[in-house]
Amino acid sequence: MDGEKIQAMRQEIVEGNIERTMLKLAYPLIINNMVQVLYNLTDTFWLGRLGTEELSAPGTAWPLVWFFMSIGMGFATAGFAFVSQYIGAKDYEKANRAAGALYSLMMLFSAFVAVFGLIIAPVALDFMKVTPEVYPYALNYIRVIFIGIPFSFTLFAFNFLLRGVGDTKTPVKINMFTVFLNIILDPLLIFGWLGFPRLGVVGAAVATMFSNSIGSLIGGYLLFKGKVGIHLTLENLKPDWDFYKRIFRVGLPSSVGFSTDAFGFVVLTRIIYIYGTVAFATYTIANRLTNFMFAIADGISMAMGTMVGQNVGAEKYERAKKIAEMAMLTNLIVLTIGTLIVVVFRAQIFGFFVRDERVLAESAKFVRYFAFSLPFFGIFSAVNNVFQSSGHTKKSMLLGMLRLWGPRIPLAYFLGKLMADTTGVWLGMGLSNVLAATIGFLWFLRGSWMKRIIGH
């Protein structure tokens, strides 16, 4: 490890000015999220030119792909908690060991996920009640994405490890490169420009998979060369069963939480498809827009996570609580402003992506019955991040499961049936955000997360 640099960053995180440090850590993450959303919007824009069915394919595939990715995400979260707390406790050697264990675990696990995902994809799409016109597009898209899953997993590990150290800039540079590569490849492979094959929806998937793979290889190279604070060697990549057990113990609740959350979205997709392709296309575009607003809120939550992780490692619990409260207030303000913008310019925003009058009519309902809940979700997201970063993953698991399986899915389903319209679905989704945020905030205030997981 580049000891001096890491120690200077640690010093700032556990003793420096909170607002300034949070901004310093958050702004690269916000840029990264914005670029990621730009890619998703580009994808939606080009596929929208092909038609409403094609535009729905990535949105249909996403919950299923996310379901498998989220299992790995849980272990990445555990690795992040260990690395950040070891650095907070000034035990740099153990931080390196934790990083190596996480990276090798992700490599092994992702190979299994790729094979299993390819086999189960058709069954999963049948379960989601995907309309016949969208089905073939979604299946082809999923298959390509699963082939590249091992690269996505190792890129995840790279991003989490560097955030644990306090380096939020390097992952952003790599992610920006991969996203811009993706944006360039998208129209070339979708429409067959400049002599490339015309692949349609599959072209969008190939562009994503190829770009992620390049990013993962660059990240791996930097880790093995020791150029990014963490230095991986073949020695610390060897299977370390003792550490795997610790990562499993902390990561398993997180994985269960993330994957149950993701499976909730698979079920939600099934509920929305009851109302047809137009309802799902509206949901897909709306999801992209809310992601744009969350680019800032998530960046702040992630920066807060690094600071909470290291402060908990240094046993500075009151400071960690203060950092978390500041992040929540900032998220609330940012998302309230974002929601107002979407409400005012709804027609122009949705019209930019697809020229389907039915989708535009549906978007009015979506905004009216769901948008009010977005600022609350900013608080929920921050609380969830506090629980994960402090290593109290069972709490984040329960909170995530509560939001989707408690109010969201039953409310979306039964209100939809009761009103015999998508209005009920959108309203149910909105109410679930408000309830989950309230419960999460009260739980955060109890302070039971103020205990580190690395021992003395």
Secondary structure, 3 states (H helix, E strand, C coil): CCHHHHHHHHHHHHHCCHHHHHHHHHHHHHHHHHHHHHHHHHHHHHHHHHCHHHHHHHHHHHHHHHHHHHHHHHHHHHHHHHHHHHHHCCCHHHHHHHHHHHHHHHHHHHHHHHHHHHHHHHHHHHHCCCCCCCHHHHHHHHHHHHHCHHHHHHHHHHHHHHHHHCCCHHHHHHHHHHHHHHHHHHHHHHHCHHHCCCCCHHHHHHHHHHHHHHHHHHHHHHHHHCCCCCCCCHHHHCCCHHHHHHHHHHHHHHHHHHHHHHHHHHHHHHHHHCCCHHHHHHHHHHHHHHHHHHHHHHHHHHHHHHHHHHHHHCCCHHHHHHHHHHHHHHHHHHHHHHHHHHHHCHHHHHHHHCCCHHHHHHHHHHHHHHHHHHHHHHHHHHHHHHHHHCCCHHHHHHHHHHHHHHHHHHHHHHHHHHHCCHHHHHHHHHHHHHHHHHHHHHHHHHCCCCCCCCCC
